[in-house]
Amino acid sequence: MFQTLNFLLVLFCTIVFAIPTQDEKKDRVINDLSSQEHYPNQHHNLEYDHEAFLGTDEAKTFYQLSPEESRRRLGIIVDKIDKDGDKKITHEELKDWIKYSQRKYITDDVKRQWAVHNPENKESIDWESYRKNVYSYADEMDPEEFEREEGGYSYKKMIKRDRRRWTMADKNGDDLLNKEEFQAFLHPEDTEDMTDIIVLETMDDIDTDGDGKISMDEYVSDMYNKGSDDEVEPDWVKSEREHFTAYRDQNNDGYLNADEVREWVSPKDFDHAEAESKHLIYEADENKDEVLTKEEILAKYDLFVGSQATDFGEALARHDEF
């Protein structure tokens, strides 16, 4: 039965806001560009760039394509990005495209989830209907199984976590979510008013002893599982310890409080789309003129999109626009 629990835990994570995986934990900055980490263990992760440039769903589609088809489709996208038709992709044009891709992904995801949880397309969804739709199997469990934890999570905790987020997204306090509120529930990372819930969920994830603050050991353990006492920590972990002391722990008390976690996950005046646009131009700009041509982008196609060269699977049906 516990294997079933494992499966459903994974399934549930795809329905709402994913419980962080080991690969995602190192960089918890609120980021609606990608679920991936950009530099895990100080190594460049191309999947971050693919999701940032295309949106998560479209990035997955490209992973099913041959390199030739991937380049062809990328060429069509480049023509769309070049709004003024001057054959040059500027920083602003690329930034606008990245923002458009992420907005489209979120809009499409909310539309899908809304249809699943509200098949009659009513004006709002009530909590009990949502809970039964997602957690109906939990009603059949005995209390011990319901509360049994694995990796710090149980059905009881997951429902409580969702309930708290639901309440936070419910702006008018009627315990119903309209489509806008439902979007905030599904994608708190894209809703400024939901930053508090992400801070709380981050604290819940990392504060394993429940004292209301995050120690350096808890901070490191969230991203690195030490195999044995005599195992030497990799250099990137040592760097993270130094970063904790120098930047995260602003009051130098050895812990992260809620305000410090907020500054970590939601840094002020940081534009992810702008940073990603600059990164892509830096990586692909062969002649260093700070703009990209179609030829430069296609030459570095694997930076912008994936293909069967980096993944596997059967080709998906092509979209009409391609």
C-alpha positions as CSV (number, residue, x, y, z in Angstrom):
1,M,0.0,0.0,0.0
2,F,2.9,2.4,0.8
3,Q,4.1,1.9,-2.8
4,T,0.7,3.2,-3.8
5,L,1.2,6.2,-1.5
6,N,4.5,6.9,-3.2
7,F,2.9,6.9,-6.6
8,L,0.0,9.1,-5.6
9,L,2.4,11.5,-3.9
10,V,4.2,11.9,-7.2
11,L,0.9,12.2,-9.1
12,F,-0.4,14.8,-6.8
13,C,2.8,16.9,-7.2
14,T,2.0,17.2,-10.9
15,I,-1.5,18.5,-10.1
16,V,-0.8,21.4,-7.8
17,F,2.6,23.0,-6.9
18,A,5.3,20.4,-6.9
19,I,7.0,19.4,-3.7
20,P,10.6,20.2,-4.5
21,T,12.7,17.4,-5.9
22,Q,16.4,17.1,-4.9
23,D,17.4,18.7,-8.3
24,E,15.2,21.6,-7.7
25,K,16.0,22.4,-4.1
26,K,19.3,24.3,-4.4
27,D,17.7,27.4,-5.9
28,R,14.4,28.2,-4.3
29,V,14.0,31.7,-5.7
30,I,10.4,32.2,-6.8
31,N,10.7,31.7,-10.5
32,D,7.9,31.3,-13.0
33,L,10.3,30.7,-15.9
34,S,11.1,27.0,-15.1
35,S,10.7,24.3,-12.5
36,Q,14.3,23.4,-13.2
37,E,17.3,24.8,-11.4
38,H,19.6,26.8,-13.7
39,Y,23.0,25.8,-12.2
40,P,22.6,22.7,-10.1
41,N,25.8,21.9,-8.3
42,Q,27.4,24.7,-10.3
43,H,26.7,23.0,-13.7
44,H,24.7,24.6,-16.4
45,N,21.3,23.0,-16.8
46,L,20.0,23.4,-20.4
47,E,16.5,22.2,-19.4
48,Y,16.1,25.5,-17.4
49,D,16.8,27.5,-20.6
50,H,14.5,25.3,-22.7
51,E,11.5,25.8,-20.3
52,A,12.3,29.5,-19.9
53,F,12.4,30.0,-23.7
54,L,9.5,27.8,-24.7
55,G,7.3,27.2,-21.6
56,T,7.3,23.9,-19.9
57,D,4.8,22.1,-22.1
58,E,6.3,23.2,-25.4
59,A,9.8,22.3,-24.1
60,K,8.6,18.8,-23.5
61,T,7.3,18.6,-27.1
62,F,10.7,19.6,-28.5
63,Y,12.4,16.8,-26.6
64,Q,10.4,14.4,-28.8
65,L,11.7,15.8,-32.1
66,S,14.7,15.1,-34.3
67,P,17.5,17.7,-34.3
68,E,16.5,18.7,-37.8
69,E,12.8,19.2,-36.9
70,S,13.8,21.0,-33.7
71,R,15.9,23.5,-35.7
72,R,13.1,24.0,-38.2
73,R,10.6,24.8,-35.6
74,L,13.0,27.0,-33.8
75,G,13.5,29.0,-37.0
76,I,9.7,29.7,-37.1
77,I,9.8,30.8,-33.5
78,V,12.8,33.2,-34.2
79,D,10.7,34.8,-36.9
80,K,7.9,35.4,-34.4
81,I,10.3,36.9,-31.9
82,D,11.7,39.4,-34.4
83,K,8.8,41.8,-34.2
84,D,10.2,44.6,-36.3
85,G,11.5,42.2,-39.0
86,D,15.1,43.6,-39.0
87,K,16.6,40.1,-38.8
88,K,18.1,40.9,-35.4
89,I,16.8,39.6,-32.0
90,T,17.3,42.3,-29.4
91,H,17.4,41.9,-25.6
92,E,13.9,43.4,-25.4
93,E,12.4,41.2,-28.1
94,L,13.8,38.1,-26.4
95,K,12.6,39.2,-23.0
96,D,9.1,39.9,-24.3
97,W,9.1,36.4,-25.9
98,I,10.1,34.7,-22.7
99,K,7.4,36.5,-20.7
100,Y,4.9,35.6,-23.4
101,S,5.9,31.9,-23.3
102,Q,5.6,31.7,-19.5
103,R,2.2,33.5,-19.5
104,K,0.9,31.1,-22.1
105,Y,2.1,28.1,-20.1
106,I,0.4,29.3,-17.0
107,T,-2.8,30.3,-18.8
108,D,-3.0,26.9,-20.6
109,D,-2.2,25.0,-17.3
110,V,-5.0,26.8,-15.4
111,K,-7.4,26.2,-18.3
112,R,-6.7,22.4,-18.1
113,Q,-6.9,22.2,-14.4
114,W,-10.1,24.3,-14.3
115,A,-11.7,21.9,-16.7
116,V,-10.7,18.9,-14.6
117,H,-11.9,20.3,-11.3
118,N,-14.9,22.2,-12.7
119,P,-16.3,20.2,-15.6
120,E,-19.6,22.1,-15.4
121,N,-17.6,25.4,-15.8
122,K,-19.3,27.1,-12.9
123,E,-18.1,30.5,-11.8
124,S,-16.2,29.0,-8.9
125,I,-14.9,25.8,-7.2
126,D,-15.6,25.0,-3.6
127,W,-13.0,23.4,-1.3
128,E,-14.8,20.2,-0.5
129,S,-15.4,19.4,-4.2
130,Y,-11.7,20.0,-4.9
131,R,-10.6,18.0,-1.9
132,K,-12.8,15.0,-2.9
133,N,-11.6,15.2,-6.5
134,V,-7.9,15.1,-5.5
135,Y,-8.0,13.2,-2.2
136,S,-11.0,10.9,-2.4
137,Y,-8.7,7.9,-1.8
138,A,-7.6,9.4,1.5
139,D,-11.1,9.0,2.9
140,E,-10.8,5.2,2.7
141,M,-7.5,5.1,4.6
142,D,-7.1,4.0,8.2
143,P,-5.8,6.8,10.5
144,E,-2.3,5.3,10.7
145,E,-1.8,5.2,6.9
146,F,-3.3,8.6,6.6
147,E,-0.7,10.1,8.9
148,R,2.2,8.0,7.8
149,E,5.1,10.1,6.6
150,E,7.7,9.6,3.9
151,G,10.3,12.3,3.2
152,G,8.4,14.6,5.6
153,Y,5.1,14.3,3.8
154,S,1.9,12.5,4.5
155,Y,-1.6,12.7,3.1
156,K,-2.6,14.5,6.3
157,K,0.1,17.2,5.8
158,M,-0.6,17.5,2.1
159,I,-4.3,18.2,2.6
160,K,-3.5,20.7,5.4
161,R,-0.9,22.4,3.1
162,D,-3.4,22.6,0.3
163,R,-6.1,23.9,2.6
164,R,-3.9,26.7,3.8
165,R,-2.9,27.7,0.3
166,W,-6.6,27.6,-0.8
167,T,-7.5,30.0,2.0
168,M,-4.6,32.3,1.1
169,A,-5.8,32.4,-2.6
170,D,-9.4,33.0,-1.5
171,K,-9.3,36.8,-1.6
172,N,-13.0,37.5,-0.8
173,G,-13.1,34.9,2.0
174,D,-16.1,32.9,0.6
175,D,-14.2,29.6,0.6
176,L,-14.8,29.5,-3.2
177,L,-12.1,30.1,-5.8
178,N,-13.0,31.8,-9.1
179,K,-10.7,31.3,-12.0
180,E,-8.4,34.1,-11.0
181,E,-8.1,32.9,-7.5
182,F,-7.7,29.3,-8.7
183,Q,-4.7,30.5,-10.8
184,A,-3.2,32.0,-7.6
185,F,-3.7,28.6,-5.9
186,L,-2.1,26.6,-8.7
187,H,0.7,29.1,-9.5
188,P,1.5,31.1,-6.4
189,E,4.9,31.8,-7.9
190,D,3.2,34.0,-10.4
191,T,1.1,36.0,-7.9
192,E,2.7,38.6,-5.8
193,D,0.0,38.4,-3.1
194,M,0.9,34.7,-2.7
195,T,4.5,35.2,-1.7
196,D,3.6,34.7,2.0
197,I,2.4,31.1,1.3
198,I,5.6,30.3,-0.6
199,V,7.6,31.5,2.4
200,L,5.5,29.4,4.7
201,E,5.9,26.3,2.5
202,T,9.6,26.8,2.2
203,M,9.9,27.0,6.0
204,D,7.8,23.9,6.3
205,D,10.0,22.0,3.8
206,I,13.4,23.0,5.4
207,D,12.6,23.6,9.1
208,T,12.7,19.9,10.0
209,D,12.9,20.5,13.8
210,G,9.9,22.8,13.7
211,D,11.5,25.6,15.7
212,G,10.3,28.3,13.3
213,K,13.7,29.1,11.8
214,I,16.2,27.4,9.4
215,S,19.7,26.5,10.7
216,M,22.6,26.1,8.4
217,D,22.5,22.3,8.6
218,E,18.8,22.3,7.7
219,Y,19.6,24.7,4.8
220,V,22.4,22.4,3.5
221,S,20.4,19.2,4.1
222,D,17.6,20.5,1.9
223,M,19.9,20.4,-1.1
224,Y,22.6,17.8,-0.2
225,N,22.2,14.3,1.4
226,K,25.4,13.3,3.0
227,G,26.1,9.6,2.5
228,S,28.2,9.0,5.6
229,D,29.9,10.9,8.4
230,D,33.3,10.6,6.7
231,E,32.1,11.7,3.3
232,V,33.8,14.9,2.1
233,E,31.4,17.6,1.1
234,P,31.7,18.8,-2.5
235,D,33.0,22.3,-3.1
236,W,29.6,23.6,-4.1
237,V,28.2,22.7,-0.7
238,K,31.0,24.6,1.0
239,S,30.2,27.6,-1.2
240,E,26.5,27.3,-0.1
241,R,27.6,27.3,3.6
242,E,29.6,30.5,2.9
243,H,26.7,32.0,1.0
244,F,24.3,31.2,4.0
245,T,26.6,33.2,6.3
246,A,27.5,36.0,4.0
247,Y,24.1,36.7,2.3
248,R,21.2,34.7,3.6
249,D,21.6,35.2,7.3
250,Q,21.3,39.0,7.3
251,N,21.2,39.4,11.1
252,N,24.1,37.0,11.7
253,D,22.3,34.9,14.3
254,G,23.0,31.6,12.6
255,Y,19.5,31.0,11.3
256,L,17.1,32.2,8.6
257,N,13.8,33.7,9.9
258,A,10.7,34.2,7.8
259,D,11.9,37.7,6.6
260,E,15.3,36.3,5.5
261,V,13.6,33.4,3.7
262,R,11.4,36.0,1.9
263,E,14.4,37.9,0.7
264,W,15.9,34.6,-0.4
265,V,12.9,33.3,-2.4
266,S,11.6,36.6,-3.6
267,P,14.5,39.0,-4.1
268,K,13.5,42.6,-4.7
269,D,13.9,44.2,-8.1
270,F,14.9,40.9,-9.9
271,D,13.4,40.2,-13.3
272,H,13.9,36.5,-14.2
273,A,12.9,37.1,-17.9
274,E,15.4,39.9,-18.2
275,A,18.2,37.8,-16.6
276,E,17.4,34.9,-18.8
277,S,17.4,37.0,-22.0
278,K,20.8,38.4,-21.1
279,H,22.1,34.9,-20.4
280,L,20.9,33.5,-23.7
281,I,22.3,36.4,-25.7
282,Y,25.7,36.1,-23.9
283,E,25.8,32.3,-24.7
284,A,24.7,32.6,-28.3
285,D,26.1,35.9,-29.5
286,E,29.0,34.8,-31.6
287,N,30.2,38.2,-32.9
288,K,29.5,39.9,-29.5
289,D,27.3,42.7,-31.0
290,E,24.7,42.1,-28.2
291,V,22.0,41.1,-30.6
292,L,21.2,37.6,-32.1
293,T,20.7,36.7,-35.7
294,K,18.7,33.7,-36.8
295,E,21.9,31.9,-37.8
296,E,23.5,32.5,-34.3
297,I,20.4,31.0,-32.6
298,L,20.1,28.0,-34.9
299,A,23.9,27.4,-34.4
300,K,23.2,27.1,-30.7
301,Y,19.8,25.5,-31.1
302,D,20.4,23.1,-28.2
303,L,20.7,26.1,-25.8
304,F,17.2,27.3,-26.7
305,V,15.3,24.0,-27.4
306,G,15.8,20.2,-26.9
307,S,15.5,17.3,-29.3
308,Q,15.9,13.6,-29.4
309,A,19.6,14.2,-29.4
310,T,19.3,15.0,-25.7
311,D,16.2,13.0,-24.8
312,F,14.2,10.1,-26.2
313,G,10.6,9.3,-27.1
314,E,8.2,9.1,-29.9
315,A,7.5,12.2,-31.9
316,L,4.3,14.0,-30.8
317,A,1.7,15.2,-33.3
318,R,2.9,18.5,-34.8
319,H,1.0,21.7,-33.8
320,D,-0.8,23.5,-36.7
321,E,1.5,26.5,-36.4
322,F,4.5,24.3,-37.4
